[in-house]
Amino acid sequence: MAMRNFYKEIKGLKVKELPGYLKPMFSVSYAKNAFQRGLDNYHAKYIETSSIDPLYHVCFGGMALSYLLALPEERRHLEHLQHAREHGGH
């Protein structure tokens, strides 16, 4: 949805106008404001409504993070097993 709105906004601009339009979006203050708006929207949508969804977000986010952090070790382990099978070990 945000990409669609962004596209609608820049669709009418000329190429020369585009850098001037995009430059303020790459400032620290713009990023802080965008992050704060996102937190405010999340709070209004989930926290204020006493929804159980934030608990799901924490659980599934923790699972995904755990998987991603363990992935390099698992890949090394699987490569070691494959190498051992090729050379008669294990």
C-alpha positions as CSV (number, residue, x, y, z in Angstrom):
1,M,0.0,0.0,0.0
2,A,2.8,2.4,0.9
3,M,4.6,1.7,-2.4
4,R,1.4,2.4,-4.3
5,N,1.0,5.7,-2.6
6,F,4.7,6.5,-3.2
7,Y,4.3,5.7,-6.9
8,K,1.2,7.9,-7.2
9,E,3.1,10.8,-5.7
10,I,6.2,10.5,-8.0
11,K,4.2,9.6,-11.1
12,G,3.5,13.3,-11.9
13,L,7.0,14.5,-11.3
14,K,9.6,15.2,-13.9
15,V,13.0,13.4,-13.7
16,K,14.7,16.7,-12.7
17,E,12.3,17.2,-9.8
18,L,12.7,13.7,-8.4
19,P,16.0,14.2,-6.5
20,G,14.6,17.3,-4.8
21,Y,11.5,15.3,-3.8
22,L,13.5,12.2,-2.5
23,K,16.4,14.0,-0.7
24,P,14.4,15.0,2.4
25,M,13.3,11.3,2.8
26,F,16.9,10.3,3.4
27,S,17.4,12.5,6.5
28,V,17.7,11.2,10.0
29,S,14.7,13.3,11.2
30,Y,12.5,11.9,8.4
31,A,13.5,8.3,9.4
32,K,12.8,9.1,13.1
33,N,9.4,10.5,12.2
34,A,8.5,7.5,10.0
35,F,9.5,5.1,12.7
36,Q,7.5,7.0,15.3
37,R,4.4,7.0,13.0
38,G,4.9,3.2,12.5
39,L,5.0,2.7,16.3
40,D,1.9,4.9,16.8
41,N,0.0,3.0,14.1
42,Y,1.0,-0.4,15.6
43,H,0.0,0.8,19.1
44,A,-3.4,2.1,17.8
45,K,-4.1,-1.1,15.8
46,Y,-3.0,-3.8,18.3
47,I,-2.2,-2.5,21.8
48,E,-5.2,-0.2,22.2
49,T,-7.6,-2.9,21.0
50,S,-6.3,-5.5,23.5
51,S,-5.5,-7.8,20.7
52,I,-3.5,-11.0,21.2
53,D,-1.6,-10.4,17.9
54,P,1.5,-8.7,19.6
55,L,2.1,-12.0,21.5
56,Y,2.0,-13.8,18.2
57,H,4.4,-11.3,16.6
58,V,6.9,-11.8,19.5
59,C,6.6,-15.6,19.3
60,F,6.9,-15.9,15.5
61,G,9.5,-13.2,15.3
62,G,11.6,-15.0,18.0
63,M,11.3,-18.2,16.1
64,A,12.4,-16.6,12.8
65,L,15.3,-14.8,14.5
66,S,16.4,-18.0,16.2
67,Y,16.3,-19.9,12.9
68,L,18.3,-17.2,11.1
69,L,20.9,-17.1,13.9
70,A,21.3,-20.9,13.9
71,L,21.3,-21.2,10.1
72,P,25.1,-20.7,9.5
73,E,26.0,-23.3,12.1
74,E,23.5,-25.8,10.5
75,R,24.9,-25.1,7.1
76,R,28.5,-25.8,8.3
77,H,27.3,-29.0,10.0
78,L,25.5,-30.2,6.8
79,E,28.6,-29.4,4.6
80,H,30.8,-31.3,7.0
81,L,28.4,-34.4,6.9
82,Q,28.4,-34.2,3.1
83,H,32.1,-33.9,2.9
84,A,32.5,-36.9,5.3
85,R,30.1,-39.1,3.2
86,E,32.1,-38.3,0.0
87,H,35.4,-39.3,1.6
88,G,34.2,-42.4,3.5
89,G,33.9,-40.9,7.0
90,H,30.9,-41.1,9.3
